[in-house]
C-alpha cells in the first residue's frame, strides 16, 4: 500500500519500509551487530569456522567460542588482529574493537 486515498494501490518493496521501522525503533546497532554473525564463516574461512564461532558482541568486544586449546592458542596469538580487521571491513562500519577467544561449544557449520 502506498498510503494514498482513492488511488491505485501498487505493491512497494519491503526493504525500505523495514529500514524505516528499524530506524524509528532505534535498532540499527542491533541489526548491524548481527551482521558479525552472518559474515563470520566467509571472513574466517571454512577451516577456522569449523573450530571457532562467535558467541556474543557487546560494547565492541566479540566473544568467540573455540573448540580446543590448540585452536584457541593459534587464533589468539596469530590471527586475532587479521580476523578483527577483516570483520570490520565486511561491516557497514567498524564494530569489533577487540576479540576474546575462549574455550566453548562450537556448533556445526552449515
C-alpha positions as CSV (number, residue, x, y, z in Angstrom):
1,X,0.0,0.0,0.0
2,X,1.2,3.4,-0.7
3,X,-1.0,5.4,1.7
4,X,-2.8,7.4,-1.0
5,X,-6.5,7.5,-0.8
6,X,-8.6,7.0,-3.9
7,X,-5.7,5.9,-6.0
8,X,-4.5,2.7,-7.3
9,X,-2.7,0.5,-4.7
10,X,0.6,-0.7,-6.1
11,X,3.0,-3.0,-4.2
12,X,6.1,-1.5,-2.7
13,X,9.4,-3.1,-1.9
14,X,9.5,-4.1,1.7
15,X,13.2,-3.3,2.3
16,X,12.8,0.5,2.6
17,X,9.8,0.0,4.8
18,X,11.6,-2.3,7.2
19,X,14.6,0.1,7.2
20,X,12.3,2.9,8.3
21,X,10.8,0.8,11.1
22,X,14.2,-0.3,12.3
23,X,15.4,3.3,12.3
24,X,12.3,4.5,14.2
25,X,12.7,1.8,16.9
26,X,16.4,2.6,17.2
27,X,17.5,-0.9,16.3
28,X,20.2,0.0,13.7
29,X,23.0,-1.1,16.0
30,X,21.4,-4.4,16.7
31,X,20.8,-5.1,13.1
32,X,24.4,-4.1,12.2
33,X,25.9,-6.1,15.1
34,X,24.0,-9.2,13.9
35,X,26.0,-8.9,10.6
36,X,29.1,-10.1,12.5
37,X,27.5,-13.5,13.0
38,X,26.3,-13.6,9.4
39,X,29.7,-12.9,7.8
40,X,31.9,-14.8,10.3
41,X,32.2,-18.0,8.2
42,X,33.0,-16.2,5.0
43,X,35.5,-13.9,6.7
44,X,37.5,-16.6,8.6
45,X,37.1,-19.4,6.0
46,X,35.8,-22.9,6.5
47,X,38.9,-24.2,8.3
48,X,38.6,-21.8,11.2
49,X,34.8,-21.7,11.1
50,X,34.7,-25.4,11.9
51,X,36.6,-24.8,15.1
52,X,35.6,-21.3,16.2
53,X,32.2,-19.4,16.2
54,X,31.2,-16.0,17.5
55,X,29.2,-16.2,20.8
56,X,28.4,-12.6,21.6
57,X,29.2,-9.0,20.7
58,X,28.9,-6.3,23.4
59,X,30.4,-2.9,23.6
60,X,32.8,-3.6,20.7
61,X,34.0,-6.9,22.3
62,X,33.4,-10.0,20.3
63,X,33.5,-13.2,22.3
64,X,34.3,-16.3,20.2
65,X,33.9,-19.9,21.3
66,X,36.8,-22.1,20.2
67,X,36.6,-25.9,20.5
68,X,40.1,-26.7,21.6
69,X,43.1,-25.2,23.4
70,X,45.3,-25.7,20.3
71,X,42.9,-23.7,18.1
72,X,42.4,-21.1,20.8
73,X,46.1,-20.5,21.1
74,X,46.7,-20.2,17.4
75,X,43.8,-17.8,16.9
76,X,44.6,-15.7,19.9
77,X,48.3,-15.4,19.1
78,X,48.5,-15.3,15.3
79,X,45.1,-14.4,13.8
80,X,43.2,-12.1,16.2
81,X,44.2,-8.8,14.5
82,X,43.7,-10.1,11.0
83,X,40.2,-11.5,11.8
84,X,39.2,-8.3,13.5
85,X,40.3,-6.2,10.6
86,X,38.6,-8.4,8.0
87,X,35.3,-8.5,10.1
88,X,35.3,-4.7,10.3
89,X,35.9,-4.3,6.5
90,X,32.9,-6.6,6.0
91,X,30.5,-4.4,8.1
92,X,28.9,-1.1,7.2
93,X,31.0,0.5,9.9
94,X,33.7,-1.0,12.3
95,X,32.1,-2.6,15.3
96,X,34.7,-5.0,16.6
97,X,37.2,-3.3,18.8
98,X,38.5,-6.4,20.5
99,X,38.2,-10.2,20.2
100,X,38.3,-12.6,23.1
101,X,38.7,-16.2,22.2
102,X,37.6,-18.7,24.9
103,X,37.1,-22.4,25.2
104,X,33.4,-23.2,24.4
105,X,30.9,-25.1,22.4
106,X,31.2,-24.7,18.6
107,X,28.1,-25.6,16.6
108,X,28.4,-27.5,13.4
109,X,29.0,-25.1,10.4
110,X,26.4,-25.4,7.6
